Amino acid sequence: MSRPSLPPVPLKLREMLAPYPDLIERIQDVLVYSAERSRKIRLMPFDDAVSMLEGQLEEFISEARTDLAMAEASKDDSAIDLASRRELAVSMARQKRHWITDESLAIYFGKDFS
């Protein structure tokens, strides 16, 4: 079975972050970078992908919290609501248990990575 040309964004992350296609695109970019790096340096590609995902999700949390603080400072209820929902979505997505068992990711970055 051949690997797809792009590493798959875990299904659960796509579902959880569906309202935020910009975040899904950034996750895809991180996975592409990890795949390219793993083709050059073939050390534990799955672990590298997981580490890159965790780092990207942490960055999303930081950004969401900053956005929420700015929205709260503006006292704009609509902006606060949007920022709160985004912060909750990325907080949930950050929990590895939601996506670590994604079969397509494991297959793509499997031990036979070449």
C-alpha positions as CSV (number, residue, x, y, z in Angstrom):
1,M,0.0,0.0,0.0
2,S,1.5,3.3,-1.0
3,R,1.6,6.3,1.1
4,P,-0.6,9.3,0.1
5,S,1.4,12.2,-1.2
6,L,0.5,14.4,1.8
7,P,0.6,13.2,5.4
8,P,-2.9,12.9,6.7
9,V,-4.2,15.3,9.4
10,P,-5.7,13.0,12.0
11,L,-9.5,12.6,11.5
12,K,-10.3,13.6,15.0
13,L,-8.3,16.8,14.7
14,R,-10.1,17.6,11.4
15,E,-13.4,17.1,13.1
16,M,-12.6,19.1,16.3
17,L,-11.1,22.0,14.3
18,A,-13.5,21.9,11.4
19,P,-14.7,25.5,12.1
20,Y,-11.0,26.6,11.8
21,P,-9.7,25.6,8.4
22,D,-6.6,27.8,9.0
23,L,-5.6,25.7,11.9
24,I,-6.0,22.4,9.9
25,E,-3.9,23.9,7.1
26,R,-1.2,24.8,9.6
27,I,-1.3,21.2,11.0
28,Q,-0.9,19.9,7.5
29,D,2.1,22.2,6.9
30,V,3.7,20.8,10.1
31,L,3.2,17.2,9.0
32,V,4.6,17.9,5.6
33,Y,7.6,19.5,7.2
34,S,8.0,16.4,9.4
35,A,7.7,14.0,6.5
36,E,10.3,15.9,4.5
37,R,12.7,16.0,7.4
38,S,12.1,12.3,8.1
39,R,13.0,11.5,4.5
40,K,16.4,13.1,5.1
41,I,17.0,11.9,8.6
42,R,15.3,8.6,9.1
43,L,15.1,8.5,12.9
44,M,11.7,7.7,14.3
45,P,9.4,9.5,11.9
46,F,6.2,8.8,13.8
47,D,7.7,10.2,17.0
48,D,8.8,13.2,15.1
49,A,5.4,13.8,13.6
50,V,3.8,13.5,17.0
51,S,6.2,15.9,18.5
52,M,5.6,18.4,15.8
53,L,1.8,18.1,16.2
54,E,2.1,18.6,20.0
55,G,4.2,21.7,19.4
56,Q,1.8,23.1,16.9
57,L,-1.2,22.5,19.1
58,E,0.6,24.2,22.0
59,E,1.2,27.2,19.8
60,F,-2.6,27.2,18.9
61,I,-3.3,27.3,22.7
62,S,-1.0,30.2,23.2
63,E,-2.5,32.2,20.3
64,A,-6.1,31.4,21.4
65,R,-5.4,32.6,24.9
66,T,-3.9,35.8,23.7
67,D,-6.9,36.3,21.4
68,L,-9.3,35.6,24.2
69,A,-7.5,38.1,26.5
70,M,-7.7,40.8,23.8
71,A,-11.4,40.1,23.2
72,E,-12.1,40.3,26.9
73,A,-10.2,43.6,27.1
74,S,-12.4,44.9,24.3
75,K,-15.5,44.0,26.2
76,D,-17.0,42.9,22.8
77,D,-19.4,40.0,23.7
78,S,-19.3,38.6,20.2
79,A,-15.5,38.6,20.0
80,I,-15.3,37.1,23.5
81,D,-17.7,34.3,22.4
82,L,-15.7,33.5,19.2
83,A,-12.4,33.6,21.0
84,S,-13.8,31.4,23.9
85,R,-15.0,28.8,21.4
86,R,-11.7,28.7,19.6
87,E,-9.8,28.4,22.8
88,L,-12.0,25.5,23.9
89,A,-11.6,23.7,20.6
90,V,-7.8,23.9,20.6
91,S,-7.6,23.0,24.2
92,M,-9.6,19.8,23.5
93,A,-7.6,19.1,20.3
94,R,-4.4,19.4,22.2
95,Q,-5.2,16.3,24.3
96,K,-3.2,13.6,22.5
97,R,-5.7,10.9,23.5
98,H,-8.0,12.3,20.8
99,W,-5.6,11.8,17.9
100,I,-2.6,9.6,18.8
101,T,-4.3,6.4,17.7
102,D,-5.1,7.7,14.2
103,E,-4.4,4.8,12.0
104,S,-3.8,6.8,8.8
105,L,-1.1,8.9,10.6
106,A,0.5,5.7,12.0
107,I,0.5,4.1,8.6
108,Y,1.9,7.2,6.8
109,F,4.8,7.6,9.3
110,G,5.2,3.8,9.9
111,K,8.5,2.1,10.5
112,D,8.9,1.4,6.8
113,F,9.1,5.2,6.1
114,S,11.2,5.7,3.0
